Amino acid sequence: MVNLQDILAARERIRGAIRPSPCPASDYFKERTGCAALWFKMENLQRTGAFKERGALNKLLTLSAEEKARGVIAASAGNHAQGLAYHALRLGVKATIVMPERTPLIKVARTRDEYKAHVVLKGTNFDEAYAEAVRLQKERDLVFVHPFNDPQVIAGQGTIGLELLEQTPFVDMVVVPIGGGGLISGIACALKETNPRIQVVGVQTEALASMKASLDAGSVVEVAPGSTIAEGIAVRRPGELTYAMVRKYVDQVVTVDEEEIANAILMMLEQEKSVVEGAGAVGVAALLNNHVPQAAGKGVVVLLGGGNIDMNVISRIIERGLVKAGRLVRLEVRLPDRPGMLARLTTQIAEQRANIVEIHHNRAFSKKAGLGEVMVEVTLETTGRPHIQELMEGLGGQGWQVSEET
């Protein structure tokens, strides 16, 4: 099992190649969550966009010259891949990375094109990619660098805990994402061995809560496949080593659902001006949705594990968030089929300070409009639910039938 001395040694080993990430306070989220103080540990600002390069570099620096000459291989949904590939390139070590076929394109492109690793896309999830990596490791006699179940990787991730103790000396609780458990194992060891008073809470996606299921079962178990926007922590089976460390050092593990994760990503973007991927945002989601009620009144650090999110995913999250907040709405308006009625509709909308995003004038194919009528679907930008209600009342006051599409 990894101990504090391993983490201290890892810090000295990677010093200079890994910059300490900032840990700013957030007044907005402190007020929203009821915490006495709230800080974000921004590992999404690392060179490769995630904390993973800490453990990957520590592992690389402990390899012998013979092992470095053979080359390394890993399985990863993206962040471990980028961290390992980047530092392997720096150190002149050949790297092969097996990634699930559905890995976000930004992670694949950076790993292959920017960090020059040999990328193999295999399987629909991490576990299938992992099986292929194990096969290739044996076939090509490469050195396997596990993304979480490796003492040197865990020790590297634990250096975050040492930084937190210096940056937030009065912290009461640290909230950490969990996939396979390497990150929280290292951080919890560093914190608990230094100050046992600090609570450590892990957060998993409800879709793949393998560590929580293992803790509930009393041994490592494998959960059924699932789909999640938090692909960086989509691990069906935690490691034996990480499971043991989580049992020893972590106070609680909670779960969050997909809507909560998406909303947390959107709020971080809007309120903190920070891009955080799904796996990195689960801690924010847990606090916002009161899954950690004991955080109220405490000084809390939330770890933002990574920021490597596909732009298409961000676009979908923003659109859904705007709809949910009432800032984007689609209305159906039934009008008399007479010249000038569409102009009257758009004028009325403009007078009520809404902005038209899209408009569709449907005469022939609408089942809701009768003869002599036309159905107009209009998508609008608004200021929120009260504005939508005002719009519907204003349009209805013109004698038109109005309904909101949901």
N, C-alpha and C positions, 0 to 999 in steps of 0.2 A: 504493500500500500504506500502511496505517496505521502511524504511528510513535509513539515515546514522547511527543513534543511534542503530538500530537493527543490522547493520553490525558490528559496533564496539563491541557490546555486544557478537556477535557470535565469533568474533576473540578472545576475552578473554576466551570464553567458550571452544573453541577447541584448544587453545594454548597448546602446549606440545604433543598433540596427532597427529597433522598435521604439518609436517615440511614445512616451506616456500620453494617453488620450485625455482630453479635457473632461471635467466633471462639473458643469455649471449648474447653478440652482435654477429652478423654474417656479416663479410666483404663480403663474396661471394653473399649472397642474397641482401645485400645493393646495390652492384654494378649491380646485375641483375634487380632490381626493380626501381632503380633511387632514392631511399630514401636517405636522409641525414644520417640517422642512422637506423639500424633495429635490434631489439632484439626479441628473442623467449622466451616466458614465458612457461616453460617446465612442464606443469601439467601431461604430459605423464610419468614423473618420480615419481609420487606419489606411495605410497605403493601398491595400487590396480591398478595402471596404468592409472588413470584418475582423473580429478578434482572432480568427483561426491561425493567422500567420505567427502568433506568439508560440503556440505549441509546435507548429510545423518547423519553425526555425530552431527551436530548442532541440528537437529530435535530430534534425540535420547536423547540428553542431556536435552531437554526441556520437555520430557514426565514425567508424574507422576509415582510413584511407582506402582500404580494400572495398568496403561497403559503398563508399561514395563512387568508386570507379564502376561498380556494377550498375548503379542507377537505382532510382526509387519508383515505387508505384503506390497509388492510393485510389480508393473509391470515395466519391464525394458528390453531393448535390450542388456544389459550386464554391462555397467559401473556403473549405479546406483545400480544395483543388487549386484555387488562386493563390492562397497563402503558401502552399508547398511549392507550386510551380514558380512563383516569383523568387523565393529565396533559393530554390534549387538553381535557377538561372543565375542569380548573383554569385553562387558558390561554385558554379561550373559542374553541377550534377544533373545528369539526364533524368527527366521526370516523365512518367506515363500516368495519366489520370483517366479512370473509368467513371463516366458520369451517366446518370439516368437519361433516357431519351427526351424526357420532358423538362430537363433543366432549362431555366430561363436563358435565352440566347445571349444576354449580356455576360453571363458567367462563362458560358462556353467560349464565346469569342475572346474574352480577355485571357482565359487560361491557354487557349491555343495560339492566338495571334499576337497578343502582347507579351505573354510570359513564356512562349515557345515550348510548351509541353506537348507531348504526343497525347491527343485526346481520343478516347474510345467511347462512343455512345452506345450503351447497352442496358436493356431492361427498362421497365416502367417505373421503378422505384429504387431507393438506395440499396435495399437488400439484394436485388437482382444485379445491380452494378457491383456490389461488394463481392458477390459470388464470382463474377467474371474477373474481377481484379485478383482474387485469390488464385484462380486458374492461371492467369497470365503470369503472376508472380512465380509460381512453380515452374511454368514452362520456360520462362526467360531468366530465372535465377536473379530476380530483382529483390530489393529490400522493401518490405511492406511497411508503409507508414499509416497506421490506423488513425481515423479521424477523432476518436475519443477514448478507446480502450487501450491506452498506452501510457506508461508512467511518465515518460519524458514529455509527451503531448499534454498530459494533465498538469504537470509541473509548469510548463510554459503558460498555459491558460491561467494558472494560479497567480501569476505575477500581477494580474489585474487586481486581485485582492490586496496585495501589498501596496499598490498605488492608492486604492480606496482608503486604506488606513491613514495615509499621509494627506490625502486631499479632503477627506471628510472625517476628522478624528472623533466627532460626536455622533456618528451614525448609529442608529438603533437597529435598522433592518436593511438587508440587501435583497432585491428581487431579481432573479436570474432566469433566463430561458433555459429549458432542458430539451435536448433531443436524445442523444446517446448518453449524455451526462458528463462529458469531459470538462466542460466549462464550469459547471456548478461544483464539480468535485474539487477542482483546483482552487476556486475562489473560496469555497466553504472551508477547506482545510486551512488556507492562509488566514482567514478571519477567525475561525474558532480556536485555532492553536495560539493565536495572538490575543484575542479578546472573546472569550466564550459567551459574553453577554449579548453580542450581536446576533440577531435572528437572521437566518437564511431561508428564503422562500423560493421554491422553484415553480416555474410555470410551463405547462405543456399545452399544445393544441388538443382539444377534445377529440379531434379526428384520429390522432395517433398518440394516445397517452400511455406509452409503453413503460415508462419509469414508474408512473403512479400505479399502473396495473401490477407491476412487479412488486412494489412496496406493499400493496394490498394483499397480494398472494403470498408474500414472505419468501419469494425466490424469483429469479429472472424468468420472465415469460415473454412470449411473442404475441403481439396483437394482430388483428386482421388488417389487411391493407386498407388505406383510406386516402382521400384526396383533400389537400389543404393548400392555402396560399402561403402557409409557413413551411415551404418545402425544405428549408434549411434545418428544421428540427423534425422532419418526417422520418423517424426511425422506428421500425417495428419491434426491435429488440435491443435493450440497453446492454452495455458491457458488464461482464462479471465484476471487473475492478471498479467501474464507476458505480454500479449498484451498491457495492459494499461501502464505498465512500459516501454516497448519498445517505445510506442508512445511518452511518456514523455521525455525519456532520450537518445534514439538512433538517430543518425543523418542520417543514411542510411542503407538499407539492399540490398545486391547484391546476385547474384546466380552464381554458377559455374557448369560445366557439368562433366560427369563421366571421360572423357579422361583427363580433367584438374586436377581432383582430383588424378587420378592414377599417372600422371606425377609428381605431387607435392610430393606424397609418395616416389616415386623413387628418386627424387632429394634430399629430406631430408635424405634418407638412404645413398645416395652416397656422398653428399657434407657435410652434418652435422653429419653423422654417428649416426643418430637418427631415431628410429622406431616410426612412427606416423600412427595411423589408419586413415581411410577415413574421419571420422567426425572431427578428429583433424587437418587434413591437408587442410581443405577448405579455411582457411585464407591465407595460403601460395599460394594456387591455384589462389585465387582472385588477389593477388598482381602480381604474375608471368604473368598473362594473362591480365593485365591492366584493371581489372574491377573496380579498385579504383584509377583512374588517379590522384586524388588530393593528393595521398600519396607521389608523387614525390617531393623531396626536403624537406621532413618532417622527424622527428624522429618517427618511427613507432614500436609498439609492436604487434607481432602476437601471439595469444594464441594457443598453441598446446594442445588441450583438452584431448587427450588420446593416448595410444600406444598399445591398446589391439587388435591386428590384427592377423587373422588366417595366419599361415605359408603358407598354400596353396594359399591364396590370394596374399601374398607377392611374391611367386614364379611366379604366373601368371603375376603380374604387372612387375616384373623384366624382364621376357621373352618378354612381349609386348614392354616394354621400350627399350630393346636392339634391337628389330626388327625396331622400329620407328627411333632409332638413327643410324641404319645401322651397328650395331656392331654384329648382328646375321642375316644371310641371307640364303635363300634357292635358289640354282641355279639348273636349268635343263640343262644338257649337252648331246647333241646327238653325239654318237661316232660310228665309224665303229665296227661291231661285229667281232673283230679279237682278238686272244690271245695277251695279253700284253697291250691292250689299257687302261684298268682300272689302271694298274700300271703307265702308262704314265700320266694319269689324276691326280692321287694322287701326283706324283712327281712334276708336274707343279704347283699344288696348294701349295705344301710345299715350292717350290722355290719362290713363291710369298707371303710367310709369313702368310698364312691363316691357321687356325686350323680346322680340320674336326671334327664336332660333331656327324654327322650321315650321312651314305651313303646308297643309295638304288639302286641296279642294276636291271633294269626292261627290260626284253626282250620280254616276251609273252603278257603282259597286257597293254602296252603303245600304245595308238592310234596315238601318235605323231611320233613314230619311224617307218620307213619303213622296208621292208625285207633287211636283211644284216646290220641292225643298232640296236643300243641299247640305251635306254634312262637312264641316270644316274641322280638321284636326290641327291644332296649333300648339307647338312646344314653346314655352316661355321661360325666360329668366325672371325670377321675382326676388323679393327680399325676405320671404319666409311665409309660414302658414297664414298669418293675418293678412298679408298682401294677397295671397291666393283667394281667401274668402272675400276680400274686397273686390277683386276682379270678377269673381263669379256673380256677386250681387250686382255689380255694375253692368255686366253683360246681360244678366237676367232682367235687369231693369229696362233693357231695350226691347223686351218681349221675346228674346231668344231663349231656347232651351239649352242649358249648359250642364255638362257633367265632367268630372275629373277621371281620367284613365289611371288605373292603379296596376 
